[in-house]
Amino acid sequence: MTAPIPFIDLQAQRRRLGAPLARAIQAAVEGGQWVLGPQVRELEEKLAAFADVKHAVACANGTDALMMVLRAWGIGPGDAVFVPAFTFAASAEVVALVGASPVFVDVLDDTYNMDPASLEAAIALVKREGKLAPRAVMPVDLFGQTADYRAIEPVAAREKLLMLCDAAQGFGATLDGRVAGGIGDAAATSFFPAKPLGCYGDGGASFTNDDGLAELLRSIRMHGQGADRYENVRIGVNSRLDTIQAAILLEKLKIFPEEIERRDTIARRYNEALGQSNSIRVPHVIEGARSTWAQYTIQVPDRAKLQADLKAKGIPTAVYYPIPLSAQKGYAQFPSAPTPASDRISKTVVSLPMHPYLDAPTQDRIVEAVLESAGGGR
Ligand SMILES: Cc1ncc(COP(=O)(O)O)c(C=O)c1O
């Protein structure tokens, strides 16, 4: 009854993938082209088809996938890139890494995604101060749900901002039938193992419909190579995907749509059971959107108590994210719109176990424990 529950059960998925996965790994090893081998090219084609976008360019991790797009666009010192305050550090880190300035934007406290009104406020702030040139906006598909592109895209178009979608958590999510990865002037995802589509190490990919950008990304990931490997036409980086990771991802991609379905069923079940309590705030998915549920995140008034109570019952929880980037020491020098929602939710959010193999009895055990600890005031 009190056996520990995994937060994400990647071993259940590995068991399901079974012998074909083992064969794919073996073939990648025996093939001998261990970096950017033929499986990487095949993966790029399949990822692009999946997201209905022209190009996918695989690389070493999601952080590089974002950073290389900014580099390819020539974004650097004096440029402003609008980033949510409530996200993983990498979203803002890459902006600083290319020498530009992240400008923090608040999020909505029900979807956790970029607040379009706050984006307007951040743009106005940058224009008023006159020190930075607004160049790009980076909405994040946090916890698996696409940002509200219906509202953000017109602002980006009006302000002539390039839009780079951080789909590290939301690759494969949809909004009005458009697939995250294929939205924006470019997008990027991460294949970190815990992501909805993860490999067995680090990996990432950038996506775009722009032929020129795709070509630049292929050059940048290989030390700025030109027509030949030892011709260096620009300053690049070393950010390539291992063939073995591509082989693993090709197997995982086959079951990814079904896994998204399963995650959605589990999230709905959580929402139904926990949404009945007045003291628990369940995540809101906007109409026309479908999340990949990278995380299932609720808000409770006493998070520490809930975490302790669940831990005592062998139920793990996690806090994404305890401090908004706008309040982080490392990012104190960058401008920010007011971020009341980010400041508030960073104190109340807590994520529950979520993965496609969470069975109903185990989920019931989690729900019961959450309601018992935090469900008062029904
Ligand atoms: C929102 C977001 N952006 C970027 C990244 C960076 O990806 P990676 O860890 O593969 O560099 C992650 C994941 O770690 C993320 O969650």
The ligand as an SDF file (V2000), in Angstrom:
LIG
                    3D

 16 16  0  0  0  0  0  0  0  0999 V2000
   11.3430   25.2250  -20.8210 C   0  0  0  0  0  0  0  0  0  0  0  0
   12.6870   24.6360  -21.0980 C   0  0  0  0  0  0  0  0  0  0  0  0
   13.5140   25.2470  -21.9510 N   0  0  0  0  0  0  0  0  0  0  0  0
   14.7260   24.7430  -22.2520 C   0  0  0  0  0  0  0  0  0  0  0  0
   15.1750   23.5640  -21.6870 C   0  0  0  0  0  0  0  0  0  0  0  0
   16.5490   23.1100  -22.0020 C   0  0  0  0  0  0  0  0  0  0  0  0
   16.6640   21.8140  -22.4940 O   0  0  0  0  0  0  0  0  0  0  0  0
   17.9720   20.9400  -22.2190 P   0  0  0  0  0  0  0  0  0  0  0  0
   17.9590   20.5050  -20.7990 O   0  0  0  0  0  0  0  0  0  0  0  0
   17.8450   19.7980  -23.1780 O   0  0  0  0  0  0  0  0  0  0  0  0
   19.1550   21.7920  -22.5490 O   0  0  0  0  0  0  0  0  0  0  0  0
   14.3260   22.8640  -20.8030 C   0  0  0  0  0  0  0  0  0  0  0  0
   14.6610   21.5810  -20.2050 C   0  0  0  0  0  0  0  0  0  0  0  0
   15.5300   21.2770  -19.5490 O   0  0  0  0  0  0  0  0  0  0  0  0
   13.0680   23.4290  -20.4900 C   0  0  0  0  0  0  0  0  0  0  0  0
   12.2330   22.8190  -19.6360 O   0  0  0  0  0  0  0  0  0  0  0  0
  1  2  1  0
  2  3  1  0
  2 15  2  0
  3  4  2  0
  4  5  1  0
  5  6  1  0
  5 12  2  0
  6  7  1  0
  7  8  1  0
  8  9  2  0
  8 10  1  0
  8 11  1  0
 12 13  1  0
 12 15  1  0
 13 14  2  0
 15 16  1  0
M  END
$$$$
